[in-house]
Amino acid sequence: QTQVRGFLTTITVLMVFWFAVRTAKFFFVTDPGAARQLWYLYYSPMLFIPLFGFLIALSLGRPEHYRLQRWTALLYLAATLLVLLVLTNDFHQRVFTFPGRPFSDHNNGYAAGYWLAIGWEYLCALAVMVVLFVRCRRRESRSLIWLPFVPVTAAVAYGLIYYSGAHWLRVVLGDLTVTQCLLIIATLESCIQCGLIQSNTHYAELFHVSAIRARITDPDYRVLLASQTAAPYPPAVLRQTETAPVLLENGIRLSRAPISGGHV
């Protein structure tokens, strides 16, 4: 579905942005003020990725060119306001508090705005699971409906333990960005594998049963895939098509086109 594909791509871009910000903060930026602003930027993907996950769930099972209803624009507004609340924290300290100086993520506390942002993330995650469960119509999907809950539960548990300050977790899985992005990917991929997010799969089977009389070969014209209506021809005959189409018996014309890794 076109809209689902767009949301998945947006989530991917946000994760790449998250990694870029994290890398800059820990490996390139030395100024404490700039590092703190990069820390605040973490919350752009952290607040928008759950939102786009919810929008994906609302788009499932819809026609190809379906567009979400206008009320969903309010969700963008809510996420944007939360991001702005975090980015402007130095002016009001309604998200992070700093009992001492300098401002740093090593000596901060949490205010009401922080719990509001975390609540938004968890509420979106819960809404995603509820909508996916309700919209699941395939029997095999229902039997595997538990699968996406595994990485989601792990992400929630990881976040709670991480922010509790558990030393052992920070030693074993101390990189918040890496861990959470892997769990996000695992959640989306598990939804795809169990059929909740529908995708185009089984290309080989589809090609075999199609009415197109075609074969796919490697660079040496060894057949890799063939439709059931395609007649077999030796590699020597197939190779003759490199210069021009070959006319065969019964008026059949054998043509060739290059593709990645071979010919069709």
Secondary structure per residue as TSV (DSSP state, phi and psi in degrees):
chain	resnum	aa	ss	phi	psi
A	1	Q	-	360.0	132.9
A	2	T	H	-57.2	-44.7
A	3	Q	H	-67.3	-39.4
A	4	V	H	-61.9	-44.0
A	5	R	H	-60.4	-39.8
A	6	G	H	-64.7	-40.8
A	7	F	H	-67.6	-40.0
A	8	L	H	-62.7	-40.6
A	9	T	H	-64.4	-39.7
A	10	T	H	-63.7	-41.7
A	11	I	H	-60.6	-40.5
A	12	T	H	-61.6	-45.1
A	13	V	H	-61.7	-41.6
A	14	L	H	-64.0	-38.0
A	15	M	H	-67.4	-39.5
A	16	V	H	-63.0	-42.0
A	17	F	H	-60.9	-42.4
A	18	W	H	-59.8	-44.6
A	19	F	H	-64.6	-39.3
A	20	A	H	-63.6	-43.6
A	21	V	H	-64.6	-44.0
A	22	R	H	-62.3	-42.3
A	23	T	H	-65.4	-42.4
A	24	A	H	-63.0	-40.8
A	25	K	H	-64.1	-43.2
A	26	F	H	-92.7	-18.9
A	27	F	H	-121.6	-16.4
A	28	F	T	-126.2	-30.1
A	29	V	-	-95.0	128.5
A	30	T	-	-110.7	-20.2
A	31	D	-	-72.7	125.9
A	32	P	H	-59.9	-37.6
A	33	G	H	-66.1	-43.7
A	34	A	H	-66.5	-39.1
A	35	A	H	-63.7	-36.1
A	36	R	H	-67.0	-39.3
A	37	Q	H	-65.8	-36.5
A	38	L	H	-65.7	-36.8
A	39	W	H	-61.2	-43.2
A	40	Y	H	-62.1	-35.8
A	41	L	H	-64.3	-21.6
A	42	Y	T	-49.4	-35.3
A	43	Y	H	-77.4	-9.8
A	44	S	H	-64.3	-57.0
A	45	P	H	-68.2	-33.4
A	46	M	H	-64.2	-28.6
A	47	L	H	-95.5	-28.9
A	48	F	H	-89.2	-29.4
A	49	I	H	-61.3	-47.2
A	50	P	H	-60.3	-35.2
A	51	L	H	-63.0	-47.3
A	52	F	H	-67.5	-29.7
A	53	G	H	-62.3	-40.7
A	54	F	H	-66.2	-40.3
A	55	L	H	-65.9	-34.1
A	56	I	H	-60.9	-45.9
A	57	A	H	-60.9	-40.5
A	58	L	H	-68.0	-21.7
A	59	S	H	-90.9	-8.9
A	60	L	T	-68.9	142.6
A	61	G	T	74.9	9.0
A	62	R	-	-93.3	162.7
A	63	P	-	-61.1	166.6
A	64	E	T	-56.1	-42.8
A	65	H	T	-106.4	25.4
A	66	Y	-	-66.9	142.9
A	67	R	-	-125.3	142.6
A	68	L	-	-63.0	155.6
A	69	Q	-	-69.1	160.8
A	70	R	G	-65.7	-25.4
A	71	W	G	-63.3	-22.3
A	72	T	G	-66.2	-16.8
A	73	A	H	-62.1	-26.9
A	74	L	H	-64.6	-29.8
A	75	L	H	-68.0	-39.8
A	76	Y	H	-60.8	-41.9
A	77	L	H	-62.8	-43.6
A	78	A	H	-62.6	-45.8
A	79	A	H	-64.0	-39.7
A	80	T	H	-63.7	-42.4
A	81	L	H	-63.4	-38.7
A	82	L	H	-66.2	-40.6
A	83	V	H	-62.4	-44.3
A	84	L	H	-63.2	-36.2
A	85	L	H	-60.7	-40.7
A	86	V	H	-71.7	-45.3
A	87	L	H	-64.0	-27.6
A	88	T	T	-98.8	20.1
A	89	N	H	-59.3	-31.8
A	90	D	H	-61.7	-22.3
A	91	F	H	-87.4	-22.6
A	92	H	H	-134.6	-21.4
A	93	Q	-	53.1	43.1
A	94	R	S	-91.5	-5.5
A	95	V	S	-112.8	-57.3
A	96	F	E	-117.1	139.0
A	97	T	E	-112.1	151.2
A	98	F	-	-131.2	95.8
A	99	P	S	-62.1	-28.5
A	100	G	S	-122.4	-173.6
A	101	R	S	-124.1	146.3
A	102	P	S	-80.9	167.2
A	103	F	-	-61.4	129.7
A	104	S	-	-158.3	153.4
A	105	D	T	-78.7	5.6
A	106	H	T	-98.9	-12.0
A	107	N	S	-138.0	39.1
A	108	N	-	-105.7	161.4
A	109	G	E	-117.3	-178.2
A	110	Y	E	-121.2	134.0
A	111	A	-	-107.7	-174.5
A	112	A	H	-62.2	-34.7
A	113	G	H	-63.0	-33.4
A	114	Y	H	-64.2	-46.6
A	115	W	H	-68.9	-27.3
A	116	L	H	-65.8	-43.0
A	117	A	H	-65.8	-44.5
A	118	I	H	-63.8	-39.7
A	119	G	H	-62.1	-37.0
A	120	W	H	-61.6	-44.6
A	121	E	H	-60.9	-48.5
A	122	Y	H	-70.3	-34.1
A	123	L	H	-65.7	-42.1
A	124	C	H	-63.8	-42.1
A	125	A	H	-62.1	-42.6
A	126	L	H	-65.1	-42.0
A	127	A	H	-62.4	-37.4
A	128	V	H	-59.8	-48.8
A	129	M	H	-64.8	-38.6
A	130	V	H	-65.2	-46.6
A	131	V	H	-65.8	-41.7
A	132	L	H	-60.9	-42.1
A	133	F	H	-65.0	-43.4
A	134	V	H	-65.9	-37.1
A	135	R	H	-88.2	-1.2
A	136	C	-	-73.9	118.6
A	137	R	-	-115.3	-18.9
A	138	R	-	-81.8	137.1
A	139	R	H	-61.0	-42.9
A	140	E	H	-67.6	-28.1
A	141	S	H	-68.9	-38.9
A	142	R	H	-63.9	-34.6
A	143	S	H	-69.9	-20.6
A	144	L	T	-114.6	17.0
A	145	I	T	-62.5	-22.0
A	146	W	T	-71.5	-20.2
A	147	L	T	-58.4	-48.2
A	148	P	T	-66.2	-20.9
A	149	F	H	-68.8	-22.2
A	150	V	H	-65.1	-55.9
A	151	P	H	-68.0	-31.9
A	152	V	H	-64.7	-45.7
A	153	T	H	-62.5	-40.3
A	154	A	H	-63.4	-38.9
A	155	A	H	-65.1	-43.5
A	156	V	H	-64.3	-46.6
A	157	A	H	-63.7	-40.2
A	158	Y	H	-61.7	-45.6
A	159	G	H	-61.0	-43.0
A	160	L	H	-65.2	-43.8
A	161	I	H	-69.1	-38.9
A	162	Y	H	-61.5	-47.3
A	163	Y	H	-78.9	-9.0
A	164	S	T	-77.2	-11.9
A	165	G	T	87.5	19.1
A	166	A	-	-61.8	119.9
A	167	H	H	-66.2	-40.4
A	168	W	H	-63.1	-36.6
A	169	L	H	-68.7	-38.4
A	170	R	H	-71.0	-22.5
A	171	V	H	-78.1	-43.0
A	172	V	H	-82.3	-48.2
A	173	L	S	-131.0	60.5
A	174	G	-	-79.9	-14.0
A	175	D	-	-88.6	99.9
A	176	L	H	-60.0	-43.4
A	177	T	H	-62.6	-48.6
A	178	V	H	-61.7	-47.9
A	179	T	H	-63.7	-47.9
A	180	Q	H	-67.6	-37.8
A	181	C	H	-65.3	-40.1
A	182	L	H	-62.6	-39.6
A	183	L	H	-70.4	-34.0
A	184	I	H	-64.3	-45.9
A	185	I	H	-61.5	-42.5
A	186	A	H	-62.9	-36.9
A	187	T	H	-65.3	-49.0
A	188	L	H	-65.5	-41.5
A	189	E	H	-66.8	-37.3
A	190	S	H	-66.7	-35.0
A	191	C	H	-64.4	-37.4
A	192	I	H	-68.4	-44.7
A	193	Q	H	-66.4	-33.2
A	194	C	T	-93.7	6.8
A	195	G	T	89.0	1.1
A	196	L	S	-69.4	-43.2
A	197	I	S	-99.4	109.8
A	198	Q	-	-76.3	139.1
A	199	S	-	-141.3	163.5
A	200	N	-	-82.1	110.5
A	201	T	-	-129.0	-179.2
A	202	H	-	59.5	44.5
A	203	Y	H	-62.9	-38.2
A	204	A	H	-63.6	-43.5
A	205	E	H	-65.2	-40.7
A	206	L	H	-63.4	-42.9
A	207	F	H	-63.4	-38.0
A	208	H	H	-65.6	-41.0
A	209	V	H	-89.6	-1.8
A	210	S	S	-72.6	161.6
A	211	A	S	-85.2	-0.4
A	212	I	-	-74.7	124.5
A	213	R	-	-84.7	87.8
A	214	A	-	-145.5	157.7
A	215	R	E	-134.8	146.3
A	216	I	E	-111.6	128.1
A	217	T	E	-123.7	165.9
A	218	D	-	-82.9	-178.6
A	219	P	T	-59.1	-24.4
A	220	D	T	-94.9	13.9
A	221	Y	-	67.2	24.9
A	222	R	-	-83.4	128.2
A	223	V	E	-70.6	128.4
A	224	L	E	-103.1	-42.1
A	225	L	E	-140.1	147.3
A	226	A	E	-148.1	141.7
A	227	S	-	-75.9	156.3
A	228	Q	T	-68.8	-16.1
A	229	T	T	-95.5	-3.1
A	230	A	-	-81.9	128.4
A	231	A	-	-76.9	146.2
A	232	P	-	-78.6	136.9
A	233	Y	-	-135.2	143.2
A	234	P	-	-68.4	157.1
A	235	P	H	-55.2	-32.3
A	236	A	H	-63.4	-38.3
A	237	V	H	-70.5	-41.6
A	238	L	H	-62.6	-35.5
A	239	R	H	-67.1	-25.1
A	240	Q	G	-65.0	-18.6
A	241	T	G	-77.7	-0.6
A	242	E	G	-65.7	-31.6
A	243	T	T	-95.3	-36.6
A	244	A	S	-165.9	160.5
A	245	P	-	-58.6	148.7
A	246	V	E	-109.5	129.2
A	247	L	E	-88.7	124.7
A	248	L	-	-109.0	-175.8
A	249	E	G	-65.8	158.7
A	250	N	G	62.2	25.0
A	251	G	G	72.5	17.6
A	252	I	-	-83.7	131.4
A	253	R	E	-106.0	125.0
A	254	L	E	-100.3	116.1
A	255	S	-	-118.5	160.9
A	256	R	-	-133.0	146.9
A	257	A	-	-139.6	139.7
A	258	P	E	-75.9	143.1
A	259	I	E	-134.6	171.7
A	260	S	T	-63.2	118.4
A	261	G	T	83.6	14.1
A	262	G	E	161.7	-142.3
A	263	H	E	-139.4	161.6
A	264	V	-	-130.5	360.0
